[in-house]
Amino acid sequence: MLGLQRHPDEPAPWQDALPFLRGVAWLDRGRPVRADPADTMRLPWDTGERSTLPIGVRLEFTTETARAVEVRYRATVPGPTDALRDLAHGFALWDRHGVVTEVFTDPAAEAVVRIGLGGGTGPFTIHPPETQSPLILGLRGIGGPLAPAPPGPRWVVHGDSITEGWWSTRPAHGWPAVTGRALGWDTVNLGYAGAARGELTTAEQLAGLPADVLTLAFGTNCWSRVPFSAPLLYETTRAFLELVRQGHPRTPILLVSPVLRPDAERTPNKLGATLGALRDAMERAARDRIAAGDDRLAVLPGRDLLGPEHLADGLHPNDSGHQVLGLAVATALRRTGFGVG
C-alpha cells in the first residue's frame, strides 16, 4: 500500500509562533514588548509608549518542501482619523540574497496572510508591519512543515528614532536590520523615537537583558527635546555605561555618537550646548572609561558617517542613509576584535 503524500497546496498544521520569533526583548502576556513590563513605572512616558511597538520583531524559518507560508495575526485597525491609516500594511519576505516578495493587506482585527516562498528553502525572514502592532498567533507551511531558523548571536541596540528606523520605507531597511543581516546576528531593536536621552532606568533594564553584543546610539534628543549641557551628558554617559556594565561586565559594547544633524551642529541649545559639543562629551566619556581599563568598550564617532544627501528631513536617514549607517556599524563591530560569545 502506498504511503500518503501531502498535496503541494495542502496546509501543514498551525505551529506556535514563539519558537520562530526573533528580535524579542521581553514578553508581556505573550506579546513582544521593548521595555521590561515589570519596570514600566520608572520609564518616561514617551519611552513606555514607543516600547509597545514590536520594532524589529520578525519570523525566521527554514523548510524543505513548503511552497508558501501562512501567518495568522491580530492587529490594531486604525480609525478614520488615525495618522497611520495610510501607511502600507505589508509583510516582507527576505532570504540571504535580499527581498523575495512583499504582500500587502488591509489591517484586520484577526487575519491570515499567505506568502509565496519563490521556490527557495531558506533560511527566510518575514518582517511584519510594525505600526499596527501585529501579534503573531501562528504560522504554517503550505506543502510542508516549517522549522525555526537557528538564532544568531544576540545583538541588543539602543537608541532614538534613528535606531527605531524612522524614514526608512520598510522595517527591513532600518540601519539595525541592515547591520544584523550583514553580520548574521539576532537584532533586538530598543530604539525609542523622541526618547533615548540616557535614561538610567533603561540602562538598568539593558543590564538585565541577555545580550552577546550591545550597541548604544543615543544623544540626538539631548540637544533639543530635553536639553543637556555638555558636562551633564558626559556624566550621564558615564553613569549609563557603569549601570550597563553591572549586568554585562565582559559583553562587547559599541557606543555610536550622534550622526550628522546640520541644524544642530553649531547651534547652541537652551543650555548653550551644540550637538557637536554633546557628541564630543559622549565620546570623551566612553574613551575615559576605556583608558581606565574597560577593554570591551569601543567608540564609533557618528559625525562623518552620513552626509546631507543621506538625510530625508535633515535629521532622519533615508533608505540610502540607513544602509550606509548599518554597514558602517557592521564594519566597526567586526573591527573591534572583541569576538562574540
Order of alpha helices (4+ residues) and beta strands (2+ residues): beta-beta-beta-alpha-beta-beta-beta-beta-beta-beta-beta-beta-beta-alpha-alpha-beta-alpha-beta-alpha-beta-alpha-beta-alpha
